Amino acid sequence: MKSSMKTLFQDLLTYTHQSNQTMIAIMEKSDIEIPDKCLATAHHILVAQKIWNNRIEGVSEIHLELWKPVSIQKLIKYNHEEFQRSISLIDKFDLSFTVHYVNTQGHKFSNSFQEILFHVVNHSTYHRGQVIVQLKEAGIEVESTDYILSKRKKF
């Protein structure tokens, strides 16, 4: 059971990574200037994943700006780095491993690694949807990053 759950989370993180790549590629290819709000929200997705990866590894919190517009090249880099890091953590830790951490408001919490992985995927999907809407509103043509479509395409 555990190995099938690890496989599921690897699949979901792969979907997240590839959907983020799609979102970033839409911005990269656009002839229309990308609004700072889109770049900041995309950055938020990736910096949040970095924060969770840090917490899982027990890395002391460092101040990371959660809503800062960054270059598309940085988004590409962060997406790749944090995906690789998340995948390696799945190999390193049991899914039931309890992570003790302090949130950005200074409150202490504990969650299982599995709960955190689910949150990372869900959080990414939520904010990626916001970016897609923001891009549409800016007049940029977008494509769907729905999970089931990714399974049909096999990315």
N, CA and C atoms as an extended XYZ file, in Angstrom:
465
Properties=species:S:1:pos:R:3:atomname:S:1:resname:S:1:resid:I:1 pbc="F F F"
N         0.819       -1.204        0.000 N   MET     1
C         0.000        0.000        0.000 CA  MET     1
C         0.857        1.261        0.000 C   MET     1
N         1.879        1.295        0.836 N   LYS     2
C         2.705        2.490        0.923 CA  LYS     2
C         3.382        2.804       -0.401 C   LYS     2
N         3.898        1.796       -1.064 N   SER     3
C         4.594        2.069       -2.320 CA  SER     3
C         3.627        2.569       -3.379 C   SER     3
N         2.371        2.067       -3.373 N   SER     4
C         1.408        2.579       -4.345 CA  SER     4
C         1.032        4.019       -4.022 C   SER     4
N         0.995        4.373       -2.743 N   MET     5
C         0.735        5.767       -2.362 CA  MET     5
C         1.904        6.662       -2.771 C   MET     5
N         3.113        6.165       -2.605 N   LYS     6
C         4.274        6.948       -3.039 CA  LYS     6
C         4.216        7.156       -4.556 C   LYS     6
N         3.831        6.110       -5.270 N   THR     7
C         3.699        6.219       -6.726 CA  THR     7
C         2.634        7.253       -7.085 C   THR     7
N         1.526        7.253       -6.359 N   LEU     8
C         0.462        8.230       -6.597 CA  LEU     8
C         0.989        9.651       -6.389 C   LEU     8
N         1.706        9.881       -5.299 N   PHE     9
C         2.222       11.227       -5.044 CA  PHE     9
C         3.291       11.627       -6.066 C   PHE     9
N         4.101       10.686       -6.501 N   GLN    10
C         5.063       10.986       -7.573 CA  GLN    10
C         4.320       11.410       -8.836 C   GLN    10
N         3.233       10.700       -9.146 N   ASP    11
C         2.415       11.029      -10.313 CA  ASP    11
C         1.789       12.413      -10.166 C   ASP    11
N         1.242       12.700       -8.997 N   LEU    12
C         0.604       14.007       -8.773 CA  LEU    12
C         1.621       15.145       -8.816 C   LEU    12
N         2.797       14.907       -8.289 N   LEU    13
C         3.839       15.939       -8.356 CA  LEU    13
C         4.344       16.118       -9.785 C   LEU    13
N         4.397       15.031      -10.542 N   THR    14
C         4.781       15.126      -11.950 CA  THR    14
C         3.737       15.938      -12.714 C   THR    14
N         2.467       15.649      -12.466 N   TYR    15
C         1.383       16.429      -13.070 CA  TYR    15
C         1.524       17.907      -12.703 C   TYR    15
N         1.771       18.196      -11.436 N   THR    16
C         1.918       19.572      -10.975 CA  THR    16
C         3.077       20.256      -11.689 C   THR    16
N         4.207       19.583      -11.742 N   HIS    17
C         5.394       20.122      -12.407 CA  HIS    17
C         5.117       20.409      -13.883 C   HIS    17
N         4.522       19.455      -14.564 N   GLN    18
C         4.263       19.615      -15.988 CA  GLN    18
C         3.196       20.674      -16.249 C   GLN    18
N         2.205       20.758      -15.385 N   SER    19
C         1.192       21.805      -15.529 CA  SER    19
C         1.790       23.184      -15.278 C   SER    19
N         2.693       23.266      -14.303 N   ASN    20
C         3.404       24.522      -14.074 CA  ASN    20
C         4.247       24.879      -15.296 C   ASN    20
N         4.891       23.869      -15.886 N   GLN    21
C         5.672       24.112      -17.110 CA  GLN    21
C         4.775       24.653      -18.216 C   GLN    21
N         3.600       24.078      -18.373 N   THR    22
C         2.651       24.542      -19.387 CA  THR    22
C         2.271       25.991      -19.131 C   THR    22
N         1.944       26.312      -17.888 N   MET    23
C         1.573       27.674      -17.511 CA  MET    23
C         2.717       28.647      -17.820 C   MET    23
N         3.926       28.259      -17.464 N   ILE    24
C         5.090       29.117      -17.693 CA  ILE    24
C         5.352       29.269      -19.191 C   ILE    24
N         5.208       28.189      -19.951 N   ALA    25
C         5.426       28.235      -21.405 CA  ALA    25
C         4.428       29.167      -22.071 C   ALA    25
N         3.192       29.190      -21.602 N   ILE    26
C         2.184       30.115      -22.142 CA  ILE    26
C         2.668       31.549      -21.958 C   ILE    26
N         3.201       31.845      -20.782 N   MET    27
C         3.710       33.196      -20.510 CA  MET    27
C         4.930       33.493      -21.367 C   MET    27
N         5.801       32.515      -21.488 N   GLU    28
C         7.047       32.695      -22.237 CA  GLU    28
C         6.785       32.960      -23.718 C   GLU    28
N         5.788       32.304      -24.295 N   LYS    29
C         5.494       32.417      -25.724 CA  LYS    29
C         4.636       33.625      -26.078 C   LYS    29
N         4.056       34.257      -25.093 N   SER    30
C         3.103       35.327      -25.352 CA  SER    30
C         3.769       36.575      -25.938 C   SER    30
N         3.083       37.169      -26.890 N   ASP    31
C         3.507       38.457      -27.438 CA  ASP    31
C         2.971       39.603      -26.590 C   ASP    31
N         2.030       39.281      -25.733 N   ILE    32
C         1.419       40.266      -24.843 CA  ILE    32
C         2.219       40.285      -23.544 C   ILE    32
N         2.449       41.489      -23.023 N   GLU    33
C         3.201       41.600      -21.768 CA  GLU    33
C         2.455       40.875      -20.643 C   GLU    33
N         3.194       40.113      -19.882 N   ILE    34
C         2.608       39.344      -18.780 CA  ILE    34
C         2.426       40.262      -17.572 C   ILE    34
N         1.201       40.362      -17.064 N   PRO    35
C         0.979       41.206      -15.881 CA  PRO    35
C         1.802       40.723      -14.679 C   PRO    35
N         2.285       41.674      -13.897 N   ASP    36
C         3.049       41.335      -12.695 CA  ASP    36
C         2.262       40.411      -11.769 C   ASP    36
N         0.936       40.580      -11.729 N   LYS    37
C         0.103       39.734      -10.870 CA  LYS    37
C         0.248       38.255      -11.255 C   LYS    37
N         0.340       37.969      -12.550 N   CYS    38
C         0.528       36.583      -13.018 CA  CYS    38
C         1.884       36.055      -12.577 C   CYS    38
N         2.913       36.869      -12.759 N   LEU    39
C         4.272       36.451      -12.388 CA  LEU    39
C         4.387       36.260      -10.878 C   LEU    39
N         3.729       37.128      -10.118 N   ALA    40
C         3.770       37.017       -8.657 CA  ALA    40
C         3.017       35.770       -8.184 C   ALA    40
N         1.875       35.484       -8.794 N   THR    41
C         1.102       34.307       -8.387 CA  THR    41
C         1.839       33.025       -8.758 C   THR    41
N         2.435       33.000       -9.948 N   ALA    42
C         3.221       31.831      -10.364 CA  ALA    42
C         4.409       31.632       -9.414 C   ALA    42
N         5.050       32.713       -9.046 N   HIS    43
C         6.165       32.632       -8.102 CA  HIS    43
C         5.677       32.116       -6.745 C   HIS    43
N         4.508       32.566       -6.323 N   HIS    44
C         3.931       32.125       -5.060 CA  HIS    44
C         3.769       30.600       -5.027 C   HIS    44
N         3.309       30.022       -6.123 N   ILE    45
C         3.142       28.566       -6.209 CA  ILE    45
C         4.460       27.867       -5.890 C   ILE    45
N         5.523       28.356       -6.523 N   LEU    46
C         6.822       27.679       -6.429 CA  LEU    46
C         7.539       27.968       -5.123 C   LEU    46
N         7.399       29.182       -4.616 N   VAL    47
C         8.059       29.507       -3.347 CA  VAL    47
C         7.358       28.770       -2.204 C   VAL    47
N         6.054       28.575       -2.304 N   ALA    48
C         5.340       27.808       -1.283 CA  ALA    48
C         5.826       26.358       -1.279 C   ALA    48
N         6.045       25.794       -2.455 N   GLN    49
C         6.572       24.432       -2.525 CA  GLN    49
C         7.959       24.368       -1.898 C   GLN    49
N         8.762       25.395       -2.142 N   LYS    50
C        10.104       25.451       -1.535 CA  LYS    50
C        10.006       25.507       -0.012 C   LYS    50
N         9.086       26.313        0.495 N   ILE    51
C         8.902       26.427        1.943 CA  ILE    51
C         8.513       25.072        2.533 C   ILE    51
N         7.577       24.373        1.877 N   TRP    52
C         7.169       23.059        2.376 CA  TRP    52
C         8.317       22.065        2.299 C   TRP    52
N         9.081       22.095        1.220 N   ASN    53
C        10.250       21.208        1.121 CA  ASN    53
C        11.239       21.501        2.240 C   ASN    53
N        11.453       22.775        2.527 N   ASN    54
C        12.341       23.158        3.634 CA  ASN    54
C        11.831       22.591        4.952 C   ASN    54
N        10.545       22.727        5.188 N   ARG    55
C         9.960       22.237        6.445 CA  ARG    55
C        10.121       20.729        6.554 C   ARG    55
N         9.877       20.017        5.478 N   ILE    56
C         9.996       18.553        5.488 CA  ILE    56
C        11.427       18.148        5.828 C   ILE    56
N        12.388       18.854        5.262 N   GLU    57
C        13.803       18.539        5.504 CA  GLU    57
C        14.317       19.096        6.822 C   GLU    57
N        13.504       19.880        7.503 N   GLY    58
C        13.932       20.470        8.766 CA  GLY    58
C        14.867       21.640        8.589 C   GLY    58
N        14.837       22.245        7.420 N   VAL    59
C        15.673       23.412        7.140 CA  VAL    59
C        15.041       24.622        7.815 C   VAL    59
N        15.843       25.372        8.526 N   SER    60
C        15.337       26.568        9.195 CA  SER    60
C        14.705       27.502        8.179 C   SER    60
N        13.606       28.088        8.597 N   GLU    61
C        12.916       29.018        7.703 CA  GLU    61
C        13.832       30.197        7.376 C   GLU    61
N        13.848       30.494        6.115 N   ILE    62
C        14.519       31.699        5.663 CA  ILE    62
C        13.424       32.571        5.080 C   ILE    62
N        13.620       33.863        5.120 N   HIS    63
C        12.584       34.759        4.619 CA  HIS    63
C        12.515       34.643        3.096 C   HIS    63
N        11.375       34.242        2.612 N   LEU    64
C        11.128       34.153        1.180 CA  LEU    64
C         9.892       34.983        0.868 C   LEU    64
N        10.013       35.864       -0.096 N   GLU    65
C         8.862       36.682       -0.477 CA  GLU    65
C         7.857       35.820       -1.224 C   GLU    65
N         6.639       35.752       -0.705 N   LEU    66
C         5.620       34.874       -1.262 CA  LEU    66
C         4.914       35.441       -2.486 C   LEU    66
N         4.887       36.737       -2.650 N   TRP    67
C         4.091       37.344       -3.728 CA  TRP    67
C         4.922       38.349       -4.517 C   TRP    67
N         6.042       37.938       -5.011 N   LYS    68
C         6.953       38.820       -5.727 CA  LYS    68
C         7.003       38.410       -7.207 C   LYS    68
N         6.768       39.359       -8.120 N   PRO    69
C         6.913       38.987       -9.532 CA  PRO    69
C         8.387       38.707       -9.854 C   PRO    69
N         8.629       37.609      -10.545 N   VAL    70
C         9.992       37.253      -10.946 CA  VAL    70
C         9.994       36.948      -12.435 C   VAL    70
N        11.172       36.810      -12.989 N   SER    71
C        11.301       36.537      -14.422 CA  SER    71
C        10.817       35.134      -14.759 C   SER    71
N        10.441       34.955      -15.997 N   ILE    72
C        10.011       33.641      -16.474 CA  ILE    72
C        11.155       32.638      -16.334 C   ILE    72
N        12.390       33.071      -16.573 N   GLN    73
C        13.540       32.172      -16.427 CA  GLN    73
C        13.666       31.664      -14.994 C   GLN    73
N        13.396       32.527      -14.023 N   LYS    74
C        13.442       32.096      -12.624 CA  LYS    74
C        12.314       31.112      -12.327 C   LYS    74
N        11.146       31.349      -12.906 N   LEU    75
C        10.030       30.421      -12.710 CA  LEU    75
C        10.392       29.039      -13.239 C   LEU    75
N        11.001       28.990      -14.413 N   ILE    76
C        11.426       27.714      -15.005 CA  ILE    76
C        12.403       27.011      -14.070 C   ILE    76
N        13.376       27.766      -13.575 N   LYS    77
C        14.403       27.207      -12.689 CA  LYS    77
C        13.787       26.694      -11.389 C   LYS    77
N        12.966       27.510      -10.746 N   TYR    78
C        12.362       27.124       -9.470 CA  TYR    78
C        11.445       25.920       -9.640 C   TYR    78
N        10.677       25.887      -10.728 N   ASN    79
C         9.770       24.766      -10.960 CA  ASN    79
C        10.548       23.455      -11.060 C   ASN    79
N        11.635       23.477      -11.793 N   HIS    80
C        12.448       22.273      -11.956 CA  HIS    80
C        13.105       21.866      -10.633 C   HIS    80
N        13.711       22.824       -9.962 N   GLU    81
C        14.429       22.527       -8.710 CA  GLU    81
C        13.507       21.958       -7.636 C   GLU    81
N        12.368       22.587       -7.437 N   GLU    82
C        11.489       22.142       -6.353 CA  GLU    82
C        10.784       20.834       -6.693 C   GLU    82
N        10.523       20.588       -7.969 N   PHE    83
C         9.980       19.290       -8.370 CA  PHE    83
C        10.994       18.194       -8.053 C   PHE    83
N        12.230       18.375       -8.478 N   GLN    84
C        13.268       17.370       -8.213 CA  GLN    84
C        13.428       17.137       -6.712 C   GLN    84
N        13.389       18.202       -5.974 N   ARG    85
C        13.539       18.111       -4.521 CA  ARG    85
C        12.370       17.352       -3.904 C   ARG    85
N        11.145       17.661       -4.319 N   SER    86
C         9.964       16.970       -3.781 CA  SER    86
C        10.009       15.479       -4.090 C   SER    86
N        10.387       15.136       -5.307 N   ILE    87
C        10.477       13.726       -5.696 CA  ILE    87
C        11.523       13.004       -4.854 C   ILE    87
N        12.648       13.655       -4.615 N   SER    88
C        13.689       13.012       -3.805 CA  SER    88
C        13.228       12.825       -2.362 C   SER    88
N        12.398       13.739       -1.870 N   LEU    89
C        11.877       13.599       -0.505 CA  LEU    89
C        10.940       12.399       -0.382 C   LEU    89
N        10.197       12.103       -1.436 N   ILE    90
C         9.316       10.933       -1.417 CA  ILE    90
C        10.147        9.658       -1.275 C   ILE    90
N        11.297        9.636       -1.922 N   ASP    91
C        12.194        8.474       -1.798 CA  ASP    91
C        12.834        8.396       -0.412 C   ASP    91
N        13.017        9.537        0.204 N   LYS    92
C        13.758        9.623        1.464 CA  LYS    92
C        12.905        9.357        2.710 C   LYS    92
N        11.638        9.772        2.689 N   PHE    93
C        10.804        9.713        3.890 CA  PHE    93
C         9.588        8.823        3.706 C   PHE    93
N         9.149        8.240        4.812 N   ASP    94
C         7.895        7.514        4.842 CA  ASP    94
C         6.758        8.539        4.794 C   ASP    94
N         5.670        8.215        4.118 N   LEU    95
C         4.555        9.151        3.977 CA  LEU    95
C         3.896        9.495        5.305 C   LEU    95
N         4.040        8.632        6.303 N   SER    96
C         3.432        8.896        7.611 CA  SER    96
C         4.330        9.746        8.510 C   SER    96
N         5.531       10.044        8.042 N   PHE    97
C         6.481       10.877        8.786 CA  PHE    97
C         5.806       12.173        9.215 C   PHE    97
N         5.934       12.509       10.493 N   THR    98
C         5.333       13.744       11.006 CA  THR    98
C         6.328       14.892       10.886 C   THR    98
N         5.850       15.971       10.290 N   VAL    99
C         6.664       17.176       10.102 CA  VAL    99
C         6.179       18.217       11.108 C   VAL    99
N         7.086       18.676       11.941 N   HIS   100
C         6.802       19.733       12.912 CA  HIS   100
C         7.381       21.015       12.333 C   HIS   100
N         6.583       22.061       12.298 N   TYR   101
C         7.038       23.296       11.651 CA  TYR   101
C         6.337       24.505       12.260 C   TYR   101
N         6.863       25.653       11.925 N   VAL   102
C         6.273       26.927       12.317 CA  VAL   102
C         5.819       27.602       11.031 C   VAL   102
N         4.556       28.038       10.994 N   ASN   103
C         4.060       28.663        9.768 CA  ASN   103
C         4.562       30.095        9.637 C   ASN   103
N         4.165       30.763        8.576 N   THR   104
C         4.681       32.108        8.302 CA  THR   104
C         4.179       33.149        9.307 C   THR   104
N         3.152       32.788       10.089 N   GLN   105
C         2.664       33.686       11.146 CA  GLN   105
C         3.275       33.361       12.503 C   GLN   105
N         4.168       32.362       12.545 N   GLY   106
C         4.852       32.018       13.783 CA  GLY   106
C         4.155       30.975       14.640 C   GLY   106
N         3.105       30.328       14.124 N   HIS   107
C         2.376       29.308       14.881 CA  HIS   107
C         2.948       27.920       14.598 C   HIS   107
N         3.017       27.098       15.655 N   LYS   108
C         3.556       25.740       15.521 CA  LYS   108
C         2.461       24.762       15.105 C   LYS   108
N         2.821       23.871       14.183 N   PHE   109
C         1.901       22.840       13.700 CA  PHE   109
C         2.660       21.556       13.430 C   PHE   109
N         1.904       20.480       13.282 N   SER   110
C         2.450       19.182       12.871 CA  SER   110
C         1.486       18.576       11.865 C   SER   110
N         2.030       18.062       10.779 N   ASN   111
C         1.241       17.351        9.769 CA  ASN   111
C         2.071       16.211        9.223 C   ASN   111
N         1.385       15.201        8.714 N   SER   112
C         2.111       14.107        8.086 CA  SER   112
C         2.676       14.571        6.744 C   SER   112
N         3.724       13.925        6.330 N   PHE   113
C         4.342       14.191        5.032 CA  PHE   113
C         3.297       14.048        3.929 C   PHE   113
N         2.467       13.019        4.030 N   GLN   114
C         1.420       12.767        3.048 CA  GLN   114
C         0.437       13.939        2.972 C   GLN   114
N         0.031       14.470        4.114 N   GLU   115
C        -0.882       15.620        4.127 CA  GLU   115
C        -0.237       16.829        3.457 C   GLU   115
N         1.032       17.018        3.708 N   ILE   116
C         1.749       18.150        3.120 CA  ILE   116
C         1.862       17.989        1.609 C   ILE   116
N         2.181       16.781        1.147 N   LEU   117
C         2.265       16.554       -0.298 CA  LEU   117
C         0.932       16.849       -0.971 C   LEU   117
N        -0.155       16.379       -0.363 N   PHE   118
C        -1.470       16.660       -0.930 CA  PHE   118
C        -1.727       18.158       -0.968 C   PHE   118
N        -1.359       18.845        0.107 N   HIS   119
C        -1.545       20.299        0.154 CA  HIS   119
C        -0.745       20.992       -0.955 C   HIS   119
N         0.492       20.587       -1.160 N   VAL   120
C         1.339       21.204       -2.192 CA  VAL   120
C         0.684       21.071       -3.572 C   VAL   120
N         0.178       19.883       -3.877 N   VAL   121
C        -0.475       19.659       -5.172 CA  VAL   121
C        -1.748       20.503       -5.264 C   VAL   121
N        -2.567       20.463       -4.231 N   ASN   122
C        -3.833       21.202       -4.231 CA  ASN   122
C        -3.596       22.709       -4.301 C   ASN   122
N        -2.655       23.191       -3.535 N   HIS   123
C        -2.304       24.615       -3.510 CA  HIS   123
C        -1.841       25.072       -4.893 C   HIS   123
N        -1.018       24.267       -5.526 N   SER   124
C        -0.521       24.599       -6.865 CA  SER   124
C        -1.661       24.672       -7.872 C   SER   124
N        -2.559       23.706       -7.804 N   THR   125
C        -3.690       23.679       -8.732 CA  THR   125
C        -4.573       24.914       -8.544 C   THR   125
N        -4.841       25.248       -7.306 N   TYR   126
C        -5.675       26.413       -6.987 CA  TYR   126
C        -5.085       27.697       -7.586 C   TYR   126
N        -3.827       27.947       -7.292 N   HIS   127
C        -3.211       29.191       -7.755 CA  HIS   127
C        -2.901       29.169       -9.253 C   HIS   127
N        -2.623       28.002       -9.803 N   ARG   128
C        -2.408       27.908      -11.252 CA  ARG   128
C        -3.695       28.304      -11.983 C   ARG   128
N        -4.831       27.911      -11.431 N   GLY   129
C        -6.119       28.329      -11.991 CA  GLY   129
C        -6.264       29.844      -11.975 C   GLY   129
N        -5.800       30.472      -10.908 N   GLN   130
C        -5.840       31.937      -10.846 CA  GLN   130
C        -4.972       32.551      -11.940 C   GLN   130
N        -3.787       31.996      -12.138 N   VAL   131
C        -2.882       32.519      -13.171 CA  VAL   131
C        -3.535       32.379      -14.545 C   VAL   131
N        -4.137       31.235      -14.809 N   ILE   132
C        -4.774       31.005      -16.102 CA  ILE   132
C        -5.876       32.037      -16.336 C   ILE   132
N        -6.687       32.315      -15.332 N   VAL   133
C        -7.744       33.334      -15.450 CA  VAL   133
C        -7.120       34.711      -15.693 C   VAL   133
N        -6.056       35.028      -14.958 N   GLN   134
C        -5.387       36.319      -15.129 CA  GLN   134
C        -4.817       36.465      -16.543 C   GLN   134
N        -4.256       35.380      -17.061 N   LEU   135
C        -3.721       35.411      -18.425 CA  LEU   135
C        -4.835       35.619      -19.439 C   LEU   135
N        -5.957       34.920      -19.265 N   LYS   136
C        -7.112       35.094      -20.160 CA  LYS   136
C        -7.582       36.545      -20.140 C   LYS   136
N        -7.681       37.110      -18.933 N   GLU   137
C        -8.130       38.490      -18.791 CA  GLU   137
C        -7.174       39.474      -19.466 C   GLU   137
N        -5.910       39.098      -19.591 N   ALA   138
C        -4.917       39.949      -20.258 CA  ALA   138
C        -4.946       39.746      -21.776 C   ALA   138
N        -5.811       38.830      -22.243 N   GLY   139
C        -5.930       38.590      -23.673 CA  GLY   139
C        -4.989       37.537      -24.215 C   GLY   139
N        -4.436       36.716      -23.326 N   ILE   140
C        -3.477       35.684      -23.711 CA  ILE   140
C        -4.206       34.356      -23.869 C   ILE   140
N        -3.931       33.673      -24.965 N   GLU   141
C        -4.540       32.367      -25.204 CA  GLU   141
C        -3.898       31.340      -24.279 C   GLU   141
N        -4.746       30.551      -23.633 N   VAL   142
C        -4.266       29.563      -22.663 CA  VAL   142
C        -4.744       28.174      -23.064 C   VAL   142
N        -4.208       27.179      -22.382 N   GLU   143
C        -4.688       25.813      -22.565 CA  GLU   143
C        -4.957       25.215      -21.196 C   GLU   143
N        -5.780       24.194      -21.186 N   SER   144
C        -6.169       23.564      -19.933 CA  SER   144
C        -5.008       22.762      -19.346 C   SER   144
N        -4.937       22.779      -18.021 N   THR   145
C        -3.971       21.945      -17.306 CA  THR   145
C        -4.700       20.972      -16.392 C   THR   145
N        -5.928       20.603      -16.750 N   ASP   146
C        -6.703       19.657      -15.955 CA  ASP   146
C        -5.976       18.317      -15.841 C   ASP   146
N        -6.067       17.725      -14.673 N   TYR   147
C        -5.389       16.449      -14.412 CA  TYR   147
C        -5.821       15.365      -15.398 C   TYR   147
N        -7.119       15.207      -15.601 N   ILE   148
C        -7.591       14.120      -16.455 CA  ILE   148
C        -7.109       14.301      -17.892 C   ILE   148
N        -7.013       15.542      -18.335 N   LEU   149
C        -6.481       15.791      -19.677 CA  LEU   149
C        -5.004       15.384      -19.762 C   LEU   149
N        -4.288       15.589      -18.671 N   SER   150
C        -2.876       15.182      -18.661 CA  SER   150
C        -2.748       13.666      -18.762 C   SER   150
N        -3.685       12.968      -18.144 N   LYS   151
C        -3.650       11.509      -18.216 CA  LYS   151
C        -4.000       11.026      -19.626 C   LYS   151
N        -4.899       11.744      -20.292 N   ARG   152
C        -5.263       11.377      -21.655 CA  ARG   152
C        -4.102       11.619      -22.611 C   ARG   152
N        -3.394       12.748      -22.395 N   LYS   153
C        -2.257       13.099      -23.253 CA  LYS   153
C        -1.005       12.322      -22.879 C   LYS   153
N        -0.935       11.885      -21.633 N   LYS   154
C         0.267       11.247      -21.069 CA  LYS   154
C         1.457       12.205      -21.132 C   LYS   154
N         1.173       13.492      -21.037 N   PHE   155
C         2.177       14.562      -21.108 CA  PHE   155
C         3.294       14.094      -22.009 C   PHE   155
